[in-house]
Amino acid sequence: MNNDVTRFSRRRFLKSGSGLVAGLMIPAPVKGLFAKEKASISVDVNEIRGIVAPEIYGQFIEHLGRAIYGGIFDESNNSFRKDVLEKVKPLKAPLMRYPGGTVTKIYHWKDGIGPVDKRPVRRNLIWGGEDSNHFGTDEFMQYSAEIGAAPFLTVNMNTGTAEEASDWVEYCNANGNSYFATLRKTNGHAAPYKVKYWGLGNEEAAKEDAGLLQNPDDYIKKAWYFAKLMKLQDPEISLVLVGDNDEWNRKVLQEMHPICDYISLHLYAGTQPGRPATLFASIASMEKRIAETAKLIKEIAPEKVENFNKWYRFPGRQKPVKIALDEWGIWESGGTGDYGLEVKYNWNHALGVATFFNIFHRHADVIGMATWAQTVNVLAPVMTDKERVYCQTIYYPMVMYRKLCGGKSVGVKVEGPVNDGISSLDVSATIDDGVLTIAVVNRDPKQDIDIALNKNGNWKVYVLNAPGIEVENTFEKDVVSHKETTFKGGNYIAPAHSISFLQIKL
């Protein structure tokens, strides 16, 4: 995670699929006094856009501010906060990324294992303050297991060494009598953790950070060395390589695609003051960035690696390269806490989160994972003080998309009104176990939208909404409404500023 938001969020449009099945044949938008807007959606169940990777619904925690200490972890008794755990569990995150983020560049995993009273206190040179290291590898693995998430670790390629990273793989994944496997057992964890996902650094192109690999050639040379020693420990691990702009990504893919399972993108959206619709323009530019990266991967990295030299002593990549959006989110100014990162999210931001998920569905063929940055207190769906916890507005679309949207992503085409230069409707469609789910985000702050469906049937509908786009949750008040209803095919009226999930058995 980089504190220079503009690097990633201010420089990054909408691309719809086509076809028809839950389609909407609809006249041009009709406007008039009290008239609802009109729209059409066409879904083609035969146009498979890709398999929705469960890992797109991941989360992220970093040694930053109150994300861990005061967030998920109570340092006074060295235990997880139960009240926070009760809120995090329903997110059903299938993936959790740790320890960073930018802090990876100065993080040494060996500081965070063994008896807590013997662990060294280190200054956090990235985000300030001190880290007791009371929350380390074993605590992270336990937390991931508690919430049902696969662990995803990023290694220190700057102040750390390839041998240190290799030792970490051994500590986590080895099952013999080697030194670090035995040390893990001594620390009370007999079974290997079997960590599959490993990130080779974080935002290495950022010259402002405490790193030294801003030149892609330097990164490639060092990443190869790290990858070799880590793969020799466990040849089954999947590697996430750092991405940046097209020039950087092209070089990394050209040189490392035989062992690159994922290339990362970090995307943070933001809103121009007083113009809520600009959030969706910011998000749309990121969809363009995803499409550009997908095109680059297709151009450079073959789907299957042939003739990988046996003397590497581990296999080459087995599957196509995917995009890892291992930091994504909404980063607004005006927050509190360290670096102003305790941001309050309103209902418009929840509509933005739903739009992001629809984008991930539309590009399911190339997006292999995504981890929202972050989980508690820092740019987070869950907020705490010393005694209390509450869920921000963005929490609810995270829960519902993970619950309802999976399986195959299918083609969808939208025609409808435009508000402030942005399409009022954003839509994705998925099919799982014979059930079609159409996720409909009405981003218009005032108008309901009348959607004509050309498929009759018995629809089940889940709707999330709030009194207005500017409202926020607090410790005392939850403004988000949840509604379940049904209707028979014909028309569906999407309420203003709502997120609707329309389901039908095919």
VOGU-3710 file (C-alpha; in Angstrom, 3 decimals, decimal comma):
1> mnndvtrfsr> 0,000/0,000/0,000  1,398/3,376/-1,025  0,495/6,670/0,602  0,725/8,433/-2,772  -2,859/7,715/-3,828  -2,616/9,589/-7,103  -0,077/7,131/-8,466  -2,734/4,527/-8,827  -6,164/6,078/-8,588  -6,056/9,226/-10,682
11> rrflksgsgl> -4,622/7,940/-13,931  -6,321/4,841/-14,674  -14,453/2,838/-19,194  -17,026/0,711/-19,280  -17,208/-2,299/-21,494  -20,394/-4,279/-21,784  -20,934/-7,728/-23,095  -23,650/-8,668/-25,499  -26,376/-11,240/-26,032  -29,780/-11,931/-24,637
21> vaglmipapv> -31,644/-14,047/-22,218  -32,693/-11,859/-19,379  -32,725/-9,178/-21,965  -34,537/-5,971/-22,085  -36,042/-4,702/-25,210  -36,747/-1,142/-24,405  -37,646/2,126/-26,014  -35,497/5,207/-25,689  -35,491/6,805/-22,233  -38,744/8,566/-21,476
31> kglfakekas> -38,676/11,653/-19,339  -41,506/13,583/-17,896  -43,123/14,677/-14,706  -43,043/11,762/-12,254  -41,920/9,414/-15,065  -39,455/6,707/-14,222  -36,364/6,295/-16,323  -36,407/3,390/-18,805  -33,615/0,917/-19,482  -32,790/-2,449/-21,010
41> isvdvneirg> -30,514/-5,284/-19,985  -29,736/-8,254/-22,234  -28,004/-11,309/-20,826  -26,649/-14,094/-23,033  -26,217/-17,269/-20,991  -24,295/-18,856/-23,854  -21,580/-16,169/-23,832  -19,235/-17,396/-21,131  -16,877/-14,584/-20,213  -14,936/-16,592/-17,696
51> ivapeiygqf> -15,110/-18,433/-14,403  -15,439/-16,090/-11,435  -12,441/-16,894/-9,234  -13,565/-17,053/-5,596  -10,319/-15,249/-4,744  -11,668/-11,982/-6,221  -13,506/-11,520/-2,918  -10,349/-11,338/-0,777  -9,255/-8,944/1,961  -5,969/-7,377/3,090
61> iehlgraiyg> -4,387/-6,372/6,412  -1,171/-4,442/6,964  0,904/-3,246/9,903  -0,549/0,233/9,464  -2,256/2,421/12,076  -5,117/0,574/13,794  -5,563/-2,086/11,135  -4,097/-4,867/13,282  -3,416/-3,521/16,786  -6,678/-1,976/17,966
71> gifdesnnsf> -8,388/-3,507/14,949  -8,400/-7,281/14,591  -6,008/-7,842/17,503  -6,241/-6,935/21,188  -2,655/-6,468/22,303  -3,577/-6,184/25,979  -4,224/-9,923/26,114  -2,606/-11,026/22,855  -5,823/-12,322/21,330  -8,187/-11,594/18,496
81> rkdvlekvkp> -10,968/-9,135/19,222  -14,055/-11,324/19,358  -16,441/-8,478/18,539  -14,429/-7,663/15,412  -14,145/-11,326/14,459  -17,947/-11,567/14,559  -18,107/-8,839/11,900  -15,215/-10,094/9,765  -16,451/-13,692/9,536  -19,648/-12,840/7,564
91> lkaplmrypg> -17,458/-11,237/4,897  -16,441/-14,828/4,045  -13,181/-13,644/2,547  -11,603/-16,578/0,686  -8,176/-14,891/0,685  -6,264/-12,668/3,123  -3,107/-10,728/2,171  -0,401/-9,848/4,741  1,868/-8,175/6,027  1,649/-5,413/3,405
101> gtvtkiyhwk> 1,626/-3,273/1,535  4,476/-0,839/1,678  5,494/-2,054/5,129  6,707/-5,245/3,445  9,867/-3,381/2,472  11,060/-3,240/6,092  9,271/-6,286/7,551  11,255/-9,305/8,766  9,063/-12,304/9,413  11,405/-13,884/11,960
111> dgigpvdkrp> 10,681/-10,976/14,345  7,087/-12,201/14,629  7,442/-15,847/15,708  8,114/-17,608/18,993  7,188/-16,503/22,546  5,619/-13,039/22,341  7,652/-11,704/25,266  10,839/-12,552/23,383  9,903/-10,841/20,126  11,754/-7,609/19,312
121> vrrnliwgge> 9,952/-4,280/19,196  10,721/-2,560/15,896  10,058/0,955/14,680  7,634/1,063/11,784  9,740/3,147/9,414  6,930/3,286/6,853  3,823/4,246/8,829  5,310/5,448/12,115  5,153/4,200/15,667  6,417/0,892/16,960
131> dsnhfgtdef> 5,484/-2,711/16,207  5,630/-5,167/19,101  5,481/-8,082/16,628  2,912/-9,720/18,917  0,911/-10,367/15,755  3,105/-12,324/13,345  3,082/-15,316/11,025  1,449/-17,856/13,337  -1,203/-15,384/14,517  -1,950/-14,457/10,913
141> mqysaeigaa> -2,319/-18,106/9,950  -4,651/-18,688/12,891  -6,732/-15,637/11,978  -6,978/-16,743/8,352  -8,141/-20,170/9,499  -10,719/-18,586/11,848  -12,338/-16,667/8,982  -11,885/-19,399/6,360  -9,410/-17,478/4,204  -6,388/-18,802/2,336
151> pfltvnmntg> -3,249/-16,915/3,432  -1,384/-14,739/0,908  2,062/-13,530/2,012  4,246/-10,806/0,489  8,014/-11,007/0,917  10,552/-8,279/1,637  12,734/-7,810/-1,456  14,480/-4,676/-0,201  15,888/-4,928/3,324  15,253/-8,678/3,213
161> taeeasdwve> 17,075/-11,426/1,349  16,114/-14,274/-0,955  17,301/-16,713/1,699  15,012/-15,062/4,271  12,052/-15,432/1,897  12,991/-19,048/1,209  13,173/-19,737/4,940  9,654/-18,321/5,302  8,352/-20,765/2,697  10,070/-23,567/4,610
171> ycnangnsyf> 8,596/-22,414/7,937  5,088/-22,296/6,448  5,057/-25,269/4,099  7,741/-27,856/4,938  6,732/-31,106/6,652  10,030/-32,791/7,473  12,741/-32,357/10,053  14,461/-29,343/8,495  15,347/-26,432/10,742  12,430/-24,074/10,031
181> atlrktngha> 9,852/-26,871/9,786  11,019/-28,043/13,212  10,915/-24,476/14,527  7,291/-24,133/13,447  6,470/-27,350/15,269  8,353/-26,125/18,343  6,203/-22,986/18,216  3,120/-25,186/18,526  2,060/-25,709/14,920  2,720/-29,279/13,848
191> apykvkywgl> 0,976/-29,258/10,480  2,297/-27,170/7,570  0,258/-24,107/6,696  0,452/-24,870/2,958  0,591/-21,231/1,877  -0,044/-21,189/-1,855  0,091/-17,479/-2,729  3,315/-15,472/-2,391  3,880/-11,920/-3,555  7,374/-10,941/-4,724
201> gneeaakeda> 7,494/-7,464/-3,214  5,010/-4,605/-3,290  4,827/-1,467/-5,467  8,529/-1,649/-6,193  8,321/1,109/-8,824  7,428/3,699/-6,177  10,533/5,832/-5,795  9,165/7,517/-2,653  9,117/4,268/-0,690  11,937/2,700/1,310
211> gllqnpddyi> 12,787/0,458/-1,614  15,561/0,134/-4,170  14,036/-1,702/-7,141  12,376/1,168/-9,008  14,054/0,122/-12,262  12,183/-2,857/-13,747  15,450/-4,504/-14,803  16,643/-4,403/-11,178  13,347/-5,847/-10,001  13,425/-8,643/-12,576
221> kkawyfaklm> 16,981/-9,684/-11,701  16,221/-9,866/-7,988  12,742/-11,383/-8,393  14,188/-14,274/-10,390  16,586/-15,043/-7,553  13,867/-14,869/-4,905  11,588/-17,033/-7,035  14,247/-19,698/-7,500  14,999/-20,123/-3,813  11,324/-20,025/-2,855
231> klqdpeislv> 10,265/-22,488/-5,551  13,048/-24,866/-4,545  11,449/-24,952/-1,089  7,978/-25,617/-2,500  7,531/-25,959/-6,281  3,730/-25,772/-5,928  3,526/-22,163/-4,728  1,957/-19,479/-6,940  3,860/-16,228/-7,441  2,382/-12,737/-7,701
241> lvgdndewnr> 4,787/-10,364/-9,460  4,658/-6,613/-8,963  3,003/-4,642/-11,754  2,904/-0,946/-12,564  2,602/0,881/-15,910  2,626/-0,783/-19,318  6,362/-0,364/-19,796  7,096/-2,026/-16,464  4,539/-4,792/-17,017  5,824/-5,539/-20,511
251> kvlqemhpic> 9,370/-6,054/-19,254  8,302/-8,177/-16,292  6,075/-10,392/-18,434  8,667/-10,787/-21,177  11,359/-11,878/-18,747  9,388/-13,739/-16,090  6,194/-15,083/-17,640  7,404/-18,717/-17,339  7,045/-18,492/-13,530  4,603/-15,551/-13,198
261> dyislhlyag> 1,212/-16,816/-12,081  -0,177/-13,333/-11,440  0,844/-9,759/-12,187  -0,486/-7,201/-9,735  -2,419/-3,991/-10,249  -3,252/-1,562/-7,444  -6,364/0,486/-8,117  -7,832/3,109/-5,782  -10,833/5,166/-6,817  -11,719/8,620/-5,504
271> tqpgrpatlf> -14,379/11,323/-5,702  -14,022/14,955/-6,694  -15,438/17,202/-3,928  -19,148/17,849/-4,349  -19,458/15,586/-7,419  -20,513/12,076/-6,321  -20,770/10,747/-9,888  -17,047/11,295/-10,418  -16,438/8,233/-8,248  -17,902/6,095/-11,029
281> asiasmekri> -15,826/7,850/-13,673  -12,735/7,047/-11,598  -13,786/3,396/-11,355  -14,534/3,242/-15,088  -11,014/4,388/-15,902  -9,747/1,444/-13,870  -11,772/-0,989/-15,961  -9,897/0,413/-18,920  -6,624/-0,239/-17,106  -7,649/-3,848/-16,484
291> aetaklikei> -8,505/-4,309/-20,164  -5,159/-2,862/-21,228  -3,254/-5,196/-18,915  -5,276/-8,180/-20,129  -4,340/-7,309/-23,700  -0,663/-7,109/-22,743  -0,774/-10,505/-21,027  -2,363/-12,081/-24,102  0,267/-10,520/-26,347  3,302/-11,601/-24,307
301> apekvenfnk> 2,540/-14,608/-22,108  1,496/-17,864/-23,802  -1,267/-19,769/-22,037  1,056/-22,705/-21,465  4,794/-22,698/-20,857  6,647/-25,100/-23,144  10,203/-26,441/-22,857  10,886/-25,072/-19,392  14,462/-26,018/-18,551  14,530/-29,035/-16,215
311> wyrfpgrqkp> 17,621/-27,718/-14,470  15,584/-25,098/-12,684  14,492/-28,139/-10,657  10,947/-26,908/-10,386  8,176/-26,726/-13,006  7,243/-23,715/-15,064  3,886/-22,001/-14,897  1,022/-24,428/-15,471  -1,879/-22,043/-16,179  -2,438/-18,707/-17,976
321> vkialdewgi> -1,152/-15,547/-16,285  -3,890/-13,707/-14,387  -4,258/-10,229/-12,921  -4,029/-9,885/-9,144  -5,794/-6,761/-7,939  -4,101/-7,300/-4,608  -4,895/-3,767/-3,500  -8,114/-2,156/-4,621  -10,535/0,167/-2,949  -11,788/3,700/-2,476
331> wesggtgdyg> -9,332/6,191/-1,026  -10,781/9,578/-0,114  -9,112/12,542/1,543  -10,274/13,867/4,886  -9,943/10,704/6,936  -8,644/10,530/10,489  -5,954/8,405/12,100  -2,470/7,733/10,764  -1,980/9,360/7,356  -5,709/10,201/7,305
341> levkynwnha> -6,574/6,621/6,357  -9,548/6,039/8,654  -12,026/7,049/5,974  -15,795/7,276/6,480  -17,736/5,672/3,638  -21,211/6,798/2,589  -23,805/4,953/0,523  -22,395/6,302/-2,749  -19,176/4,457/-1,907  -21,182/1,246/-1,468
351> lgvatffnif> -22,535/1,732/-4,996  -18,906/2,119/-6,072  -17,909/-1,168/-4,435  -20,758/-2,933/-6,238  -19,591/-1,395/-9,522  -16,088/-2,734/-8,891  -17,435/-6,252/-8,345  -19,397/-6,044/-11,591  -16,158/-5,103/-13,355  -14,421/-8,119/-11,842
361> hrhadvigma> -17,215/-10,323/-13,188  -17,008/-8,800/-16,658  -13,284/-9,561/-16,733  -13,476/-12,945/-15,022  -11,378/-14,454/-17,798  -8,283/-12,549/-16,644  -8,804/-11,445/-13,011  -7,567/-14,238/-10,786  -7,697/-12,552/-7,385  -8,535/-9,266/-5,696
371> twaqtvnvla> -8,011/-8,149/-2,100  -9,822/-5,094/-0,780  -7,477/-2,748/1,050  -8,121/-3,073/3,902  -10,288/-4,878/6,505  -10,497/-3,031/9,842  -10,161/0,743/10,508  -7,831/1,542/7,571  -9,881/2,208/4,399  -12,070/-0,477/5,891
381> pvmtdkervy> -15,550/-2,008/5,948  -15,260/-2,578/9,726  -14,507/0,211/12,240  -13,729/0,076/15,942  -12,997/2,064/19,039  -11,694/0,474/22,230  -15,012/-1,120/23,150  -17,259/-0,979/20,081  -17,419/-2,043/16,455  -19,646/-1,191/13,508
391> cqtiyypmvm> -19,869/-1,968/9,803  -19,543/0,769/7,209  -21,888/0,982/4,215  -19,396/-0,790/1,945  -19,570/-3,899/4,127  -22,973/-4,900/2,835  -22,296/-5,232/-0,906  -19,153/-7,201/0,011  -21,277/-9,692/1,950  -23,992/-9,984/-0,699
401> yrklcggksv> -21,758/-10,333/-3,764  -19,768/-13,061/-2,032  -23,007/-14,819/-1,059  -24,854/-14,589/-4,367  -22,431/-14,088/-7,264  -20,107/-16,828/-8,422  -19,711/-19,563/-10,988  -19,598/-18,444/-14,619  -19,695/-14,836/-15,764  -21,912/-14,413/-18,808
411> gvkvegpvnd> -22,385/-11,672/-21,378  -24,548/-8,685/-20,529  -25,534/-5,605/-22,490  -27,067/-2,481/-20,958  -28,970/0,383/-22,553  -30,344/3,114/-20,361  -30,123/6,622/-18,982  -26,980/8,637/-18,359  -26,531/10,923/-15,360  -23,745/13,508/-15,191
421> gissldvsat> -21,974/11,736/-18,050  -22,069/8,326/-16,309  -24,337/5,390/-17,124  -26,949/5,164/-14,403  -26,957/1,370/-14,518  -24,004/-0,930/-14,024  -24,722/-4,638/-14,411  -23,070/-8,042/-14,339  -24,511/-11,529/-14,707  -23,323/-14,850/-13,305
431> iddgvltiav> -24,608/-18,414/-13,378  -23,944/-20,822/-10,539  -25,556/-24,240/-10,113  -28,262/-23,412/-12,661  -29,204/-20,083/-11,064  -28,797/-16,843/-13,017  -27,957/-13,820/-10,874  -28,133/-10,343/-12,385  -26,427/-7,753/-10,187  -27,973/-4,353/-10,945
441> vnrdpkqdid> -26,507/-1,148/-9,543  -28,707/1,908/-10,038  -26,252/4,744/-9,467  -28,749/7,536/-10,118  -29,141/9,438/-6,831  -32,779/10,369/-7,486  -34,497/8,268/-10,165  -35,955/4,785/-10,070  -35,316/2,901/-13,312  -37,943/0,750/-15,006
451> ialnkngnwk> -36,183/-2,271/-16,539  -38,155/-4,312/-19,068  -37,223/-8,005/-19,053  -37,921/-10,231/-22,051  -37,764/-13,420/-19,992  -40,788/-14,306/-17,932  -40,382/-16,291/-14,770  -40,396/-16,235/-11,023  -37,627/-13,941/-9,836  -36,225/-13,650/-6,347
461> vyvlnapgie> -34,767/-10,247/-5,520  -32,413/-9,000/-2,825  -32,122/-5,216/-2,520  -29,647/-3,092/-0,577  -30,367/0,602/-0,177  -30,109/3,620/2,090  -32,058/6,899/2,510  -29,618/8,778/0,273  -26,158/8,574/-1,243  -24,527/10,809/1,385
471> ventfekdvv> -25,613/8,877/4,486  -23,076/6,982/6,607  -23,176/4,330/9,291  -21,940/5,111/12,797  -21,543/3,247/16,077  -25,069/4,328/16,953  -26,868/3,964/13,635  -26,983/1,624/10,623  -28,582/3,323/7,621  -28,514/0,337/5,235
481> shkettfkgg> -31,772/-1,441/4,439  -32,047/-5,066/3,290  -35,109/-6,236/1,384  -36,069/-9,602/-0,081  -38,961/-9,837/-2,504  -40,198/-11,655/-5,590  -41,801/-10,735/-8,869  -42,933/-12,440/-12,048  -41,167/-11,588/-15,299  -42,040/-8,459/-17,115
491> nyiapahsis> -40,496/-5,395/-15,551  -38,227/-4,762/-12,616  -38,054/-1,312/-11,091  -34,609/-0,665/-9,661  -34,963/1,921/-6,888  -32,788/5,014/-6,979  -29,281/4,501/-5,541  -29,821/0,770/-4,983  -28,013/-2,535/-5,422  -30,327/-5,310/-6,590
501> flqikl> -29,662/-9,003/-7,134  -32,214/-10,652/-9,432  -32,162/-14,444/-9,343  -33,978/-17,020/-11,451  -33,618/-20,764/-11,895  -32,722/-21,551/-15,496
//
